[in-house]
Amino acid sequence: MEIGIVGLPNVGKSTIFNALTSGDAASSTYPFTTIEPNLGVVPVPDSRLDRLAEVFKPQKTTPPF
């Protein structure tokens, strides 16, 4: 799944990005601090994967992130 954070300048997009991803995107009190896109990956645990691994017993289990 790919998600984008969009909004007007100076509203906190980089701040929320940093909070969600533990990233270090530049943020400041003036507009247009962040010009280039920032990429981050956030693991989303899914208990269904554990259950499927219990049932089918694969050699390797890889989460989808």
Secondary structure, DSSP 8 states (H G I E B T S, - for coil): -------STTSSHHHHHHHHHT------SSTTS--S----------HHHHHHHHHH--S------
